[in-house]
Amino acid sequence: MAVAPQTDKSRPQSGSKVHLLHADRLFFDEKKHRTAQFLVGNVQFNHDGALLYCDSALFYEATNSLDAFGHVLLNQGDTLLLNSEVLYYNGMDQLARARYDVVLEHGTMTIYTDSLDYDRLYDLGYFFEGGRLLDQGNELTSDWGEYSPATREAVFNYNVRLVNPAPPAQPETVLISDTLHYNTLTAIAHIVGPSNIEHGENHIYSELGYYYTQTKHSHLLDRSILTNNGKRLVGDSVVWNDSSSTAEAFGNVVYSDEVNKNMFTGEYCYYEDSTEYVMATDSAVSIDYSQQDTMYVHADTFKVFTFNLDTDSTYRVVHAYHRMRAYRHDIQAVCDSMVYSTRDSILIMYRDPILWQAGQQQLGEEIQIFFNDSTIDSTLVLRQALSVERIDDTHYNQVSGQEMRSYFKEGELYLTTSEGNVFVNYYPFDDDSIMVEMNHTETTLLKMFLTERKVDHIWMPAATGTMYPIPLIPPEMLYLQNFAWFDYIRPLSKDDIFEWRSKKVGSELKESVRHAAPKQRLSDIKKQKDISSSQTSSEEGETPSEEKEALPEEGESVLRDTENSENPENENDSQ
């Protein structure tokens, strides 16, 4: 037997009466309940605009309350429907307690539970023994939940789970949380506690953010984390799109790739899961930790392209531009732009590239670095190549040429070759390690062999050169024509890569002009045809009369041809 609920003295009380509209049968049974009216068959009540239907009820008119049983339906404003097997209603508190097979419907939203209290005074419904909400293709379950028909806002606590799409469809996205807000009008889930979102192989951890269930977007705050197959993206805010599997991160971004042992930091990063394309910019830094020593590279923008995905021949191409600066304790570099391919293990630096190793500097129009198992195997400097090794503030070993190669073994330089108009300024040392002279040499090919980073011997074919004692070196011979020492540009630490320093005015590489093949002129084609025709007629022993009259003297013919070939405008004028 149900007991009439007690009135909560702290709540505002309703002054309106619960009205009995209909019952097939009404009777009293003082043995069972002295103050209750027993109602049976098509029972209907009305209270402040809400209609209640049931199979039977106990009506406590003195306390303005009732107990409803069997196919109970509470209808409020034709927009909210509350179904259950049992409902206890207190008209003074305006509180309905629905039990057993409870279904609350409002708009597109439906809640299923076994125990739900609906507070008509504050327009709130809440369950506390587990519930399930279905709305716009979403299923949300939790131990405790609250729903406001006025704001369409639902709050879930304890073991919250959001599935999209809802069963029986195969779920694509699963959100697990301890606290979650959900709006049935916008279908947006508001994350306000530790939460995990699973979408395929992608996983998101967030403690604050929004998940747009209809567009499958996530806007995540407070250093949310996106992970996928060894890749990890963290930022002050992260935007994730389930449909396109793309992510954007803003503010203090860290993108790491455990598979390839590298990472990016910066203020903005874009990631595309289907192609594994990555772009990082705004104070961007690439950090490679695949070797014992970490390489730090800064540029305005980094782009990573991945090719032949899901095959045995997958490779990546990294682009860095502009104002690239790189630092590792044993190697430093600067240039305007860079490309690195994992397929060929080649790194190419463009536009004013400079490479430093210990006391040696290399520069040219283009520098190519070849790797073997991520260690330097060789370098190639193309066009206006210059290698400089500092001895002291005045004296430098210098080699210049059109092409320069350096070879390494276990990270140590052991051979350098230079080709094409090679000029050398070299300072040998005697047995007492005293510098006594300078060797200036001009040749076509140079091979310099090194041991423990010191010159062991030099080989070259026929060459011309001069040995100058140190005190008698002419000032104009002290440095090669294209000598430059850019120690003021060299990155000094991993933090110094952000400080871009340009070359001093006048020390830039002069643009090398590579002549294109000459273009053929129409006048040249016509002249060639006339010559061919004349040769054919001569071979046949016939010379047209017009040609005979036009034939000039031998010297005149050569002069005219020369003038016309050098100045096509004269030829046009004569015509």
C-alpha positions as CSV (number, residue, x, y, z in Angstrom):
1,M,0.0,0.0,0.0
2,A,1.4,3.4,-1.0
3,V,1.7,6.1,1.7
4,A,0.7,9.7,1.0
5,P,3.9,11.8,0.6
6,Q,4.7,14.3,3.3
7,T,4.8,18.0,2.4
8,D,8.2,19.7,2.2
9,K,7.8,22.8,4.4
10,S,10.8,24.6,2.8
11,R,9.3,24.6,-0.7
12,P,6.8,27.2,-2.0
13,Q,3.4,25.6,-1.7
14,S,0.8,25.5,-4.5
15,G,-2.6,26.9,-3.5
16,S,-4.5,25.2,-6.4
17,K,-6.4,22.0,-5.9
18,V,-5.9,18.7,-7.7
19,H,-9.2,18.1,-9.5
20,L,-10.7,14.7,-10.2
21,L,-12.1,14.8,-13.7
22,H,-13.3,11.2,-14.2
23,A,-13.3,7.7,-12.8
24,D,-15.5,4.8,-13.8
25,R,-15.9,3.9,-10.1
26,L,-15.2,5.7,-6.8
27,F,-15.5,4.2,-3.3
28,F,-14.1,4.4,0.2
29,D,-12.5,1.6,2.3
30,E,-11.8,2.7,5.8
31,K,-10.2,-0.6,6.6
32,K,-7.6,-0.2,4.0
33,H,-7.2,3.6,4.1
34,R,-9.4,6.0,6.1
35,T,-8.5,9.2,4.1
36,A,-8.2,7.9,0.6
37,Q,-10.7,7.8,-2.2
38,F,-10.4,4.6,-4.3
39,L,-10.7,5.3,-8.0
40,V,-10.9,2.6,-10.7
41,G,-11.2,2.7,-14.5
42,N,-10.2,5.6,-16.8
43,V,-9.1,7.8,-14.0
44,Q,-8.3,11.5,-15.0
45,F,-6.9,14.3,-12.9
46,N,-6.1,18.0,-13.6
47,H,-3.7,20.2,-11.8
48,D,-2.5,23.6,-13.0
49,G,-2.8,22.7,-16.6
50,A,-1.3,19.2,-16.3
51,L,-3.5,16.2,-17.1
52,L,-2.9,12.8,-15.4
53,Y,-4.4,9.5,-16.7
54,C,-4.2,6.1,-15.0
55,D,-6.1,2.8,-14.5
56,S,-6.6,3.3,-10.8
57,A,-5.6,5.7,-8.1
58,L,-5.7,6.6,-4.4
59,F,-6.7,10.3,-4.1
60,Y,-5.9,12.1,-0.8
61,E,-8.1,15.2,-1.2
62,A,-7.1,16.6,2.2
63,T,-3.4,16.7,1.4
64,N,-3.9,17.5,-2.3
65,S,-2.0,14.4,-3.4
66,L,-2.6,11.1,-5.1
67,D,-1.0,7.7,-5.9
68,A,-1.6,6.6,-9.6
69,F,-1.3,3.0,-10.8
70,G,-1.3,1.2,-14.2
71,H,-0.6,2.9,-17.5
72,V,0.1,6.2,-15.9
73,L,0.4,9.2,-18.2
74,L,1.3,12.8,-17.1
75,N,0.7,15.2,-19.9
76,Q,1.9,18.8,-19.5
77,G,1.2,21.3,-22.2
78,D,1.1,18.6,-24.9
79,T,4.9,18.8,-25.1
80,L,6.0,16.8,-22.1
81,L,4.7,13.2,-21.6
82,L,5.6,11.1,-18.6
83,N,4.7,7.5,-18.7
84,S,5.2,4.9,-15.9
85,E,3.5,2.1,-14.0
86,V,3.3,4.0,-10.7
87,L,3.3,7.7,-10.0
88,Y,3.1,9.5,-6.6
89,Y,2.0,13.1,-7.0
90,N,2.0,15.9,-4.3
91,G,-0.1,18.8,-5.5
92,M,1.2,21.1,-2.7
93,D,4.9,20.6,-3.7
94,Q,4.0,20.0,-7.4
95,L,6.4,17.0,-7.3
96,A,5.7,13.8,-9.3
97,R,7.6,10.6,-8.5
98,A,7.4,8.1,-11.4
99,R,8.4,4.4,-10.9
100,Y,8.8,1.3,-13.0
101,D,9.1,1.4,-16.8
102,V,9.4,5.2,-16.8
103,V,9.5,7.0,-20.1
104,L,9.8,10.8,-20.3
105,E,9.3,12.4,-23.8
106,H,9.9,16.0,-24.7
107,G,10.4,17.1,-28.3
108,T,13.0,14.8,-30.0
109,M,14.2,13.6,-26.6
110,T,13.2,10.4,-24.7
111,I,14.4,9.2,-21.3
112,Y,14.1,5.6,-20.2
113,T,14.5,4.7,-16.5
114,D,12.9,2.9,-13.6
115,S,12.8,5.8,-11.2
116,L,12.3,9.5,-12.2
117,D,11.2,12.5,-10.2
118,Y,9.7,15.4,-12.1
119,D,9.6,18.7,-10.3
120,R,6.9,20.9,-11.9
121,L,7.7,23.8,-9.7
122,Y,11.3,24.1,-11.1
123,D,10.5,22.3,-14.3
124,L,13.2,19.6,-13.7
125,G,13.2,15.8,-14.2
126,Y,15.9,13.7,-12.7
127,F,16.7,10.0,-12.4
128,F,19.1,8.5,-9.8
129,E,19.1,4.7,-10.4
130,G,20.5,4.7,-13.9
131,G,18.9,6.1,-17.1
132,R,19.1,6.2,-20.8
133,L,18.4,9.2,-23.1
134,L,17.8,9.0,-26.8
135,D,17.9,12.2,-29.0
136,Q,18.7,12.9,-32.7
137,G,20.7,9.7,-33.2
138,N,22.5,9.9,-29.8
139,E,22.3,7.6,-26.9
140,L,23.4,8.8,-23.4
141,T,23.5,6.6,-20.3
142,S,24.5,7.4,-16.8
143,D,23.8,6.6,-13.1
144,W,22.3,10.0,-12.4
145,G,20.7,12.5,-14.7
146,E,18.8,15.7,-14.8
147,Y,16.7,17.3,-17.6
148,S,15.1,20.7,-17.9
149,P,12.3,21.0,-20.5
150,A,12.5,24.8,-20.3
151,T,16.2,25.0,-21.4
152,R,16.4,21.6,-23.1
153,E,19.6,21.0,-21.1
154,A,20.4,17.6,-19.6
155,V,23.1,17.0,-17.0
156,F,24.6,13.5,-16.5
157,N,26.8,12.2,-13.7
158,Y,28.7,9.0,-12.9
159,N,29.5,6.5,-15.6
160,V,28.3,8.7,-18.4
161,R,28.4,7.2,-21.9
162,L,27.4,8.9,-25.2
163,V,27.2,6.8,-28.3
164,N,26.7,8.1,-31.8
165,P,24.9,6.7,-33.7
166,A,22.6,5.1,-31.2
167,P,22.0,1.3,-31.2
168,P,21.2,-0.9,-33.0
169,A,23.5,1.0,-35.5
170,Q,27.2,0.3,-35.2
171,P,28.6,3.2,-33.1
172,E,31.2,5.4,-34.7
173,T,31.9,7.7,-31.8
174,V,31.8,6.8,-28.1
175,L,32.3,9.5,-25.3
176,I,32.9,8.3,-21.8
177,S,32.9,10.8,-19.0
178,D,32.1,11.4,-15.3
179,T,30.1,14.6,-15.9
180,L,28.5,15.7,-19.2
181,H,26.0,18.3,-20.2
182,Y,23.8,17.8,-23.3
183,N,21.4,20.1,-25.1
184,T,18.6,18.4,-26.9
185,L,17.9,21.5,-29.0
186,T,21.4,21.8,-30.5
187,A,22.5,18.2,-29.9
188,I,25.7,19.5,-28.4
189,A,27.5,17.7,-25.6
190,H,29.4,20.0,-23.2
191,I,32.3,18.2,-21.5
192,V,32.9,19.6,-18.0
193,G,35.0,16.8,-16.5
194,P,37.6,14.1,-17.4
195,S,36.3,12.6,-20.6
196,N,37.5,10.2,-23.3
197,I,36.2,10.2,-26.9
198,E,36.9,7.2,-29.1
199,H,36.4,7.5,-32.9
200,G,38.0,4.6,-34.8
201,E,41.7,4.6,-34.1
202,N,41.5,8.2,-32.8
203,H,41.3,8.9,-29.1
204,I,40.7,12.3,-27.4
205,Y,41.1,13.1,-23.7
206,S,39.5,16.4,-22.5
207,E,38.3,17.9,-19.3
208,L,36.5,20.9,-21.0
209,G,35.0,21.2,-24.4
210,Y,32.1,20.7,-26.8
211,Y,31.2,17.8,-29.0
212,Y,28.8,18.6,-31.9
213,T,27.0,15.3,-32.4
214,Q,25.3,16.3,-35.7
215,T,28.4,17.7,-37.5
216,K,30.8,15.4,-35.5
217,H,33.0,18.3,-34.5
218,S,34.8,18.6,-31.2
219,H,36.0,21.9,-29.8
220,L,38.2,21.0,-26.9
221,L,39.9,23.3,-24.3
222,D,42.3,23.1,-21.4
223,R,45.2,21.2,-23.0
224,S,43.1,18.5,-24.5
225,I,44.9,15.5,-26.1
226,L,44.3,13.8,-29.4
227,T,46.2,10.5,-30.0
228,N,46.3,8.1,-33.0
229,N,48.6,5.2,-33.7
230,G,51.6,6.7,-31.9
231,K,50.8,10.3,-32.9
232,R,49.8,12.8,-30.2
233,L,48.4,16.4,-30.6
234,V,48.1,18.7,-27.6
235,G,47.1,22.4,-27.5
236,D,45.4,25.0,-25.4
237,S,42.4,24.3,-27.7
238,V,41.9,21.5,-30.2
239,V,39.3,21.3,-33.0
240,W,38.6,17.7,-34.2
241,N,36.3,16.8,-37.1
242,D,35.2,13.1,-37.0
243,S,33.8,13.2,-40.6
244,S,37.0,14.3,-42.3
245,S,39.3,13.0,-39.5
246,T,41.2,16.3,-39.3
247,A,42.4,18.3,-36.3
248,E,43.5,21.8,-35.6
249,A,45.4,22.8,-32.5
250,F,45.9,26.4,-31.2
251,G,48.2,27.8,-28.5
252,N,51.3,26.0,-27.1
253,V,50.9,23.2,-29.5
254,V,52.9,19.9,-29.2
255,Y,52.6,17.3,-32.0
256,S,54.6,14.2,-31.4
257,D,55.2,11.1,-33.6
258,E,56.5,8.2,-31.6
259,V,56.9,6.0,-34.7
260,N,59.2,8.4,-36.5
261,K,60.7,9.9,-33.3
262,N,60.0,13.5,-34.0
263,M,57.7,16.3,-32.9
264,F,56.5,19.8,-33.7
265,T,55.8,22.7,-31.4
266,G,54.3,26.0,-32.2
267,E,51.2,28.1,-31.9
268,Y,49.2,26.4,-34.7
269,C,49.1,22.8,-36.1
270,Y,46.9,21.1,-38.6
271,Y,46.6,17.3,-38.9
272,E,44.8,15.1,-41.4
273,D,44.5,11.5,-40.4
274,S,43.5,10.0,-43.7
275,T,46.7,11.3,-45.5
276,E,48.9,11.9,-42.3
277,Y,49.5,15.4,-43.6
278,V,50.8,17.8,-40.9
279,M,51.3,21.6,-41.0
280,A,52.8,23.6,-38.2
281,T,53.4,27.3,-38.1
282,D,53.7,30.4,-35.9
283,S,56.9,29.9,-33.8
284,A,57.0,26.3,-35.2
285,V,59.9,24.0,-34.2
286,S,60.7,20.6,-35.5
287,I,62.4,18.3,-33.0
288,D,64.0,15.1,-34.2
289,Y,65.0,12.7,-31.4
290,S,65.6,9.6,-33.5
291,Q,69.3,9.8,-32.7
292,Q,71.2,10.1,-29.5
293,D,71.5,13.9,-30.2
294,T,68.3,15.9,-30.7
295,M,68.0,18.2,-33.7
296,Y,66.0,21.4,-33.3
297,V,64.8,23.2,-36.5
298,H,62.8,26.4,-36.7
299,A,61.0,27.8,-39.7
300,D,58.0,30.0,-40.4
301,T,56.1,26.9,-41.7
302,F,56.5,23.1,-41.7
303,K,54.6,20.8,-43.9
304,V,54.8,17.0,-43.8
305,F,53.4,14.8,-46.7
306,T,53.1,11.1,-46.5
307,F,53.0,8.9,-49.6
308,N,52.1,5.3,-50.3
309,L,50.1,4.9,-47.1
310,D,49.3,1.3,-45.9
311,T,52.0,-0.1,-48.0
312,D,55.6,-1.4,-47.5
313,S,56.9,1.6,-49.4
314,T,55.5,4.4,-47.2
315,Y,57.7,7.5,-47.1
316,R,57.4,11.1,-45.9
317,V,58.5,14.4,-47.3
318,V,59.1,17.4,-45.0
319,H,59.1,21.0,-46.3
320,A,60.4,23.9,-44.1
321,Y,60.1,27.5,-45.1
322,H,61.0,30.4,-44.7
323,R,64.0,31.4,-42.5
324,M,65.0,28.0,-41.4
325,R,67.6,27.7,-38.6
326,A,68.7,24.3,-37.2
327,Y,70.8,23.4,-34.2
328,R,72.4,20.2,-32.9
329,H,75.4,20.2,-30.7
330,D,77.6,18.9,-33.6
331,I,76.0,20.5,-36.6
332,Q,74.1,23.8,-37.3
333,A,72.5,25.2,-40.4
334,V,70.6,28.1,-41.9
335,C,68.8,28.6,-45.2
336,D,65.6,30.0,-46.6
337,S,63.9,26.7,-47.2
338,M,64.5,23.0,-46.9
339,V,63.1,19.7,-48.2
340,Y,63.7,16.3,-46.6
341,S,62.6,12.9,-48.0
342,T,62.7,9.7,-46.0
343,R,62.5,7.6,-49.2
344,D,66.0,8.7,-50.3
345,S,67.2,10.0,-46.9
346,I,68.1,13.3,-48.6
347,L,67.9,16.8,-47.1
348,I,68.2,19.7,-49.5
349,M,68.7,23.3,-48.4
350,Y,67.9,26.2,-50.8
351,R,68.7,29.9,-51.0
352,D,71.7,31.0,-49.1
353,P,72.3,27.7,-47.2
354,I,75.1,27.6,-44.7
355,L,76.3,24.4,-42.8
356,W,78.6,24.4,-39.8
357,Q,80.4,21.5,-38.2
358,A,82.8,22.3,-35.4
359,G,85.1,24.9,-36.8
360,Q,84.2,24.3,-40.5
361,Q,81.7,26.2,-42.5
362,Q,80.2,25.3,-45.9
363,L,78.0,27.4,-48.2
364,G,76.8,27.6,-51.7
365,E,73.6,28.0,-53.8
366,E,72.3,24.6,-52.7
367,I,73.4,22.0,-50.1
368,Q,72.3,18.4,-50.2
369,I,72.8,16.2,-47.1
370,F,72.6,12.4,-47.5
371,F,71.8,10.2,-44.5
372,N,72.4,6.6,-43.7
373,D,70.3,5.3,-40.8
374,S,69.7,8.9,-39.8
375,T,73.4,9.7,-39.5
376,I,75.1,11.9,-42.1
377,D,76.7,9.9,-44.9
378,S,77.8,12.8,-47.2
379,T,77.1,16.3,-48.2
380,L,77.1,18.0,-51.6
381,V,77.4,21.8,-52.1
382,L,76.5,23.0,-55.6
383,R,77.5,26.2,-57.4
384,Q,79.7,28.9,-55.7
385,A,80.7,26.3,-53.2
386,L,82.9,27.5,-50.4
387,S,84.4,25.6,-47.4
388,V,86.1,27.6,-44.6
389,E,87.9,26.3,-41.5
390,R,88.9,28.8,-38.9
391,I,92.4,28.7,-37.5
392,D,92.4,32.1,-35.8
393,D,90.8,35.5,-36.2
394,T,92.9,36.2,-39.3
395,H,93.8,32.9,-40.9
396,Y,91.4,30.4,-42.4
397,N,91.8,27.3,-44.5
398,Q,89.6,28.0,-47.6
399,V,88.5,25.9,-50.6
400,S,86.2,27.2,-53.3
401,G,84.8,25.5,-56.5
402,Q,81.7,24.8,-58.4
403,E,80.9,21.5,-56.7
404,M,82.1,20.2,-53.3
405,R,81.5,16.9,-51.6
406,S,82.2,15.7,-48.1
407,Y,82.1,12.1,-46.9
408,F,81.6,10.9,-43.3
409,K,82.3,7.6,-41.5
410,E,80.5,7.1,-38.2
411,G,79.8,10.8,-38.1
412,E,83.4,11.9,-38.7
413,L,84.5,13.7,-41.8
414,Y,87.3,11.8,-43.6
415,L,87.2,13.1,-47.3
416,T,86.4,16.3,-49.1
417,T,86.5,16.7,-52.8
418,S,86.1,19.9,-54.9
419,E,85.6,20.2,-58.7
420,G,85.5,23.1,-61.2
421,N,87.8,26.2,-60.9
422,V,89.1,25.1,-57.5
423,F,90.9,27.7,-55.5
424,V,92.7,26.8,-52.2
425,N,94.2,28.7,-49.4
426,Y,95.8,26.2,-47.0
427,Y,98.0,26.6,-43.9
428,P,100.2,23.6,-43.2
429,F,101.7,23.1,-39.7
430,D,105.3,21.9,-39.0
431,D,106.1,19.1,-36.5
432,D,106.0,21.6,-33.7
433,S,102.4,22.6,-34.6
434,I,103.6,26.0,-35.8
435,M,101.9,27.6,-38.8
436,V,104.8,28.7,-41.1
437,E,103.3,29.4,-44.5
438,M,100.2,29.6,-46.7
439,N,99.7,27.5,-49.8
440,H,97.6,29.2,-52.5
441,T,96.7,26.8,-55.3
442,E,94.5,26.8,-58.4
443,T,93.4,23.5,-59.9
444,T,90.5,21.6,-61.4
445,L,90.1,18.9,-58.8
446,L,91.0,18.6,-55.2
447,K,90.8,15.7,-52.7
448,M,91.4,16.4,-49.1
449,F,91.8,13.4,-46.7
450,L,91.3,14.0,-43.0
451,T,92.0,12.0,-39.9
452,E,90.4,13.0,-36.6
453,R,89.2,16.2,-38.2
454,K,92.7,17.2,-39.3
455,V,94.1,17.2,-42.8
456,D,96.2,14.2,-43.4
457,H,97.1,14.7,-47.1
458,I,95.9,16.5,-50.2
459,W,95.7,15.2,-53.8
460,M,95.2,17.2,-57.0
461,P,96.2,16.9,-60.6
462,A,98.3,19.5,-62.4
463,A,98.0,22.7,-60.5
464,T,99.5,26.2,-60.2
465,G,100.3,27.5,-56.8
466,T,102.5,29.7,-54.6
467,M,103.8,29.2,-51.1
468,Y,103.8,32.4,-49.0
469,P,105.6,32.7,-45.7
470,I,103.2,33.9,-43.0
471,P,104.8,37.4,-42.7
472,L,105.0,37.9,-46.5
473,I,101.4,37.0,-47.4
474,P,100.0,39.8,-49.7
475,P,96.9,41.2,-48.1
476,E,94.9,40.6,-51.3
477,M,95.9,36.9,-51.2
478,L,94.9,36.3,-47.6
479,Y,91.3,35.5,-48.6
480,L,89.7,34.0,-51.6
481,Q,87.5,36.1,-53.8
482,N,84.2,34.7,-52.4
483,F,85.5,34.3,-48.8
484,A,82.9,34.9,-46.1
485,W,82.8,33.8,-42.4
486,F,79.3,33.9,-41.0
487,D,79.9,33.2,-37.4
488,Y,77.4,36.0,-36.4
489,I,74.6,34.0,-38.2
490,R,75.4,30.6,-36.7
491,P,72.8,29.2,-34.3
492,L,74.4,28.9,-30.8
493,S,71.8,26.9,-29.0
494,K,68.4,25.4,-29.4
495,D,66.8,28.6,-28.1
496,D,68.9,30.7,-30.6
497,I,67.1,29.2,-33.6
498,F,64.3,31.7,-33.2
499,E,66.6,34.7,-33.7
500,W,66.9,35.2,-37.4
501,R,70.0,37.1,-38.4
502,S,70.6,38.2,-42.0
503,K,73.8,38.4,-43.9
504,K,75.6,41.7,-43.8
505,V,75.0,43.9,-46.9
506,G,77.4,42.9,-49.6
507,S,78.2,39.5,-48.3
508,E,75.3,37.8,-50.1
509,L,75.9,35.2,-52.8
510,K,75.9,36.8,-56.3
511,E,73.2,35.4,-58.4
512,S,74.7,32.8,-60.8
513,V,73.3,33.1,-64.3
514,R,72.7,29.9,-66.1
515,H,72.3,30.6,-69.8
516,A,69.3,29.1,-71.6
517,A,69.6,27.4,-75.0
518,P,69.4,30.0,-77.8
519,K,66.0,30.4,-79.4
520,Q,65.7,29.9,-83.1
521,R,64.5,32.9,-85.1
522,L,62.2,32.8,-88.2
523,S,64.8,34.6,-90.2
524,D,67.3,31.9,-89.4
525,I,65.0,29.2,-90.5
526,K,64.3,31.0,-93.8
527,K,68.0,31.5,-94.4
528,Q,68.7,27.9,-93.7
529,K,66.1,26.8,-96.2
530,D,67.6,29.2,-98.9
531,I,71.1,27.7,-98.3
532,S,69.8,24.2,-98.5
533,S,67.9,25.0,-101.8
534,S,71.0,26.6,-103.3
535,Q,73.2,23.6,-102.4
536,T,70.7,21.3,-104.0
537,S,70.6,23.3,-107.2
538,S,74.4,23.4,-107.4
539,E,74.7,19.7,-107.0
540,E,72.3,19.3,-109.9
541,G,74.4,21.7,-112.0
542,E,71.7,24.3,-112.4
543,T,71.7,27.9,-110.9
544,P,68.5,29.9,-111.3
545,S,69.0,33.1,-113.1
546,E,67.5,35.1,-110.2
547,E,70.2,33.7,-107.9
548,K,72.9,34.3,-110.4
549,E,72.0,38.0,-110.6
550,A,71.7,38.2,-106.8
551,L,75.0,36.5,-106.0
552,P,77.3,39.2,-104.5
553,E,81.0,39.1,-104.3
554,E,82.5,36.7,-101.8
555,G,83.6,39.3,-99.3
556,E,80.3,41.1,-99.5
557,S,78.4,38.0,-98.9
558,V,80.2,37.1,-95.7
559,L,79.9,40.7,-94.5
560,R,76.2,40.8,-95.1
561,D,75.6,37.5,-93.5
562,T,77.6,38.5,-90.5
563,E,75.7,41.8,-90.1
564,N,72.4,40.1,-90.5
565,S,73.1,37.3,-88.0
566,E,74.4,39.8,-85.4
567,N,71.6,42.3,-85.8
568,P,68.3,40.8,-87.0
569,E,66.8,44.3,-87.2
570,N,69.2,45.2,-90.1
571,E,67.9,42.1,-91.9
572,N,64.3,43.2,-91.5
573,D,65.2,46.7,-92.7
574,S,66.9,45.4,-95.8
575,Q,63.8,43.4,-96.6
